[in-house]
Amino acid sequence: MRNDIWMRLLMHLDTPDTLHIRCGSDIFVALRQAGITGKLLEFSDPFCQGPVKALGQVEFIAKRADFIASVYGLGKEETLSGLTKQYQALEQLGDAEQVVLWFEHDNYDQLILTYLLCRFSDLGLGECLGERLQLICIDHYPGIEPFHGIGQLGPEALTALWQQGRRPVTSSQLEDGQALWQAFSGGHIPALNAFLQQGSAHLPFMRQALKRQLQELPWADGQPGLTRQLVGQILSEQGEIKAGKVFRALMLEKEPLPHLGDLMFWALLQNMAACGQIKLEKSQAPWPQRLLSAVDQPPAATTDHNISWYVGPFDLSAPRCPRWDQQQGQISAP
């Protein structure tokens, strides 16, 4: 009875003309259960993997779709069509009664948020929507430990976020998002390092997220990117182990800012194996059941020059790929 009363009270949290944007579909069922009636838009281009370059819109989407389809094992035409629809939907927001962005603090979310803020700024949606453009963005929630993201939250918690956590997107947030996206996609090392040092008072989670993203570059001390290091540590400690258990150990024990989905992790493992950084069992079994093991002498931080893997605009296989300098907390040009 109590739940029925609670649900009736929440029947009008928003309107059918409200648009909710999320970098995935993980909270959509819970939003409906909470009484959210507006439109739901998934924008989930995983910028934390694959090439992110300053290109024209059509070429940019095509390059992203090609990466997603080839690396995650998806159909090319379907991927391009679905991704194009996500991008096109962003250009039709001006008539929405309200646009609400649901995000958290990791680099998967924050890079997508950065792109959206830049795109909204380019389209003039900040001025068009005004305070109707709103943001929910958190890095913790009472009673949820460890907190990885709002996908962990149920209807009551999402209702509380809706009622207490929404804030209008400010012009300063749009400006900072635009500046950072241009620096990231353009590979502007001085601008990226300046942001790493100064951060943004308007986007408080962006600095740490950018740092974690750039730690995927080869390190100046000769080590590979951070996720590759952590996988190597797990294999060194546990010996031969199934890939699914490595993923669990990475997410729950090693990763300082969990952000990878399972397909993303599997893609990285395959690249590591191709570059000789780990041994991967040859098998037809589902990837979580495949055995992984360490190699006796891992190669240097750079990957094979014939095997591309991108961190933003930077190709790890390029001879002059920038490095992450752990001592300075920034990237260094070669």
N, C-alpha and C positions, 0 to 999 in steps of 0.2 A: 504493500500500500504506500509506504513512504517513497519508494522509487517512482511509483506512478505519479504522485504529487510533484516530486522533484522534476520529472520529465515535463509535466504540464506547465510548470513555472518557466521552463526554458524553451518553450515552443517558439518564442519570437526573439531569439538572440540577435538575428540579423534579418535581412530581407532576401527574397529570391534574386534581387538585382545586385547583391554583394558578390564580389569575386574574391575567392581565397586562393592564393598562390603558395604552393609548397614544392620543395625540391624532391618530390617523390609522392607516393600515394599512401604512405604508412599511417597517416592520421585521418584519412578520409572517412573510414567507417566510424571511428570514435567521434569525429566532428558531427556526423549525422546523428549518432546516438546522443550527443550533447544538445541537439536541437538546432544546429546550424542548417539553414535551408538554402544558402546561396550557392553559386556555381563554384566548382572546384577545378583548379587548373594545376596540372603537374608540369613543372619546368625542371628537368632533371639531367641536363647535359653535364656530365661529370668532368668539370674543368680541372680537377686535381689529377687527372690522367689524360695523356694524349696531347697533341699539338694545339696550342692556343696562340694564334698569331693575329696581328693587326691586318686583317684582310677585309675586302668587301663582303657584305652580308651573304650573298649567294655562295661565294667561294668559301667563306668561313664555315657555313653550315655544311657544305659538301665535304670539306676536309674533316670536320667533326664526325659526320655520319660515316664516312669511310673508316675512320679509326674505330668507332664504336662497333660497327658491323664486323670488321675484320678481327679485332682483338677479343671481343666478347662473344664471337660466334653467332652473330645475328644476321638475318636477311638484309642485304644491302638496300633493296628498293623499299622495303618496309621501314627500315631504320631512317632512311632519308625522308620518306614521307611523314613519318611520325615526328621527327625532329623539326622538319619544316613547319608543321602545324603548330608546334610549341612556340617557335619563334614568331610566327605570324600572329598568334593569339596576343602577343605582347603589344602589337600595334593597334589593337582594337579595344583598349581599356578606357579610352576617354569618356565613354558614355556610361561607365559603371557607376552605380550609386555609391559604392565604396570598394576599395581594393585593399586587401589585407595580406601582408606577407608573413608567413610562419617559418621562422628560421632558428637555428641554434649556432653554437660558437665554433664548430670545427671547420677545417679548411674546405671540405666538400661544400658545406652550406655557405660559408662566407665568400668563397669565390663566385658562386652562383649569385649571391646577394649583391656582390660588387658589380657583376655584369648587369643585373637588373637595374640597379641604381644608375649606372652609366647609360643604359638604354632608355630608361625613363627620362633621364636628363636630356638626351639627344632628341627624344620625341616631344619634349615639352610637357610631359605628363605631370611633372611636379607642379607647374603653374596651373595646368588644366584641372587637376584633381584637388589641389590644395590639401586641406586636412582630411580629405576623403581617402588619401593614400596613407596607409598606416602600416606599422611594423610591430611584430611580436618577435623578440629575439632574446634568448636566455642562455645562460651557461650552467644553471643549477635549478633544482626544484625541491622544496622541502619534502623530506621523507624518501627521496630517490637517491640512492647511493650504491654504486657510482652512477652519476648522471652522464649519459652519452648523448641524449637528445630527446626532443619532444615526442618522438615515436614511442617512448616508454610510458607516456601519460595516457590515462583513461579519460572518459568523458567529463567527469567532475573537475579534474585538473585542467583540462582544456577550456572548460567553461570559466574557471578562475582566471586563466591567462587572457581569455577574451574580455572579461570584465575589468581586470586590473592591470594587464600587461601591455595593452595596445597603446602606441604612441604615434602621433602624426610624423611622417617622414619629413625632415627639415631640409631646407635648401643646402645647409652645410653638409648633411649626409649625402645628398645627391652630388654635391661638388667633390667631396672626398672619394665617393665611390667611383665617379667618373675619372678622377685623376689617377686613382690606384689601378683601375682596369686598363687605362691607357698605358701606364707604366709596365704593368704585368704583361699584357698582350704584345706590347712593343719591345719587351726585353730591355727596358731602360734601367741599367744597373745602378747608376747614381740615384735615380728617383726611388727605386726599390729600397736601396740601402737607407736613404733618408727617411722613408716611411718606417723601416725596421727600427731606426733609432728614435723617431719621434712619435710614431703611432698616430692615432686620431682620437681626439676627445669625443667626436661625434659617432664613431663606430668602434666602440671599446674592445671588441673581440677580434677585430681585423688584423691587428699587429701580430698577435700570437698565431693566428691562422696562417698569415703570410709566412711567418718564420717557419712553421711546420711544413708548409708547402715547399719552400726553398731548401729545406733540409733533405729533400729527395734528390737534389743534385749530388754529384760526386763531391766528396769532402776534400778540403785542401791538404789534409794529412794523409791522403792516399786511400781512405776508406770509401766504400760505396755509399749511396744514399741511405738515410736512416732506416727505412723499412727493410731494406736489404741487410743492413747490419743486424737489426733485431731478429730477422728470420735466421741469420747465421748464428746468433747467440742461442736461440732456441734449439737449433739442430746440434750445436756444440754441447749443450747441456743435456739434451735428452736422447741424442743418437738418432738412429733411423726411426721415423715417426710418420704417421698419416698426416696428409696435408690439412685435413679438417681440424686436427688437434693443434697443428701449428697455428692455424687461423684463430682458434679459440685462445691459445696462450698469448698470441700477439695482442688481441683485442682486450683481454681481461688482465694481463699482467705486464706487458712490455710497452705497449703503445701509449705515449704521453697525451695524444689527442686522437682518439679513435675516429676514423673517417672512411675507411674502406668497406665497400660491400663485398659479398662473396665473389661475384664475377670479376670485380676489380682486383681482388687479391689473387685469384686464379690466373688472371692475365699477367700479373707481375711475376708470379712463380714461373710461368712458362718463359718469360723473358729472362729471368735469372738462370734457368736451366739452359736456354739457348746460348747465353753468354758464359757458361761454365762456372757460374757462381754457386750452384747447388746441383745435386743429382736428383733427378725425377724419374720414378719408376715408369717404364713403358708398359702401359696397361690400358684396357678398354673400360676399366672400372670408373665410376663417377669420381670426379676429381677429389672430393674429400677423402676418398679411400685410397688414393694413390700415395705411395711411400716416398718420403723425402729424406735425404741425408746430406751431410756436409761433404765438401770436397777437400782433398788433402792440402792443396795449395790454391786458394781462391785467386783469380786474376786481379789485376789492379782495378782501381775504382772505375775507370772508364770501361764502357762496354765495347763489344766487338764493333769495329767501324762499319760493318755491313749490317748491323742490327740496330735500327733506330728505336729510341724510347724517349719520349718528350716529357719534360717538366715545364709546363707553360710553353714559351716559345723556344726553349733551349733543348737541342737534340743531344742526348748524352753520348751518342756515337761520334759527334763532331769533334775533331782534334782540339778546337778552341772553345769547347763548352766551359762556361763559368763553373766555379767551385764554391761550395759552402764553407766558409771560414768559421769554425766553431768558436775559436778564441775571440774573434771580433764580433761574432753574432751578425754576420752579413755575408753577401756573396762577393767574390773577387773575380775580376776579369782575368783570363789566362795571360 
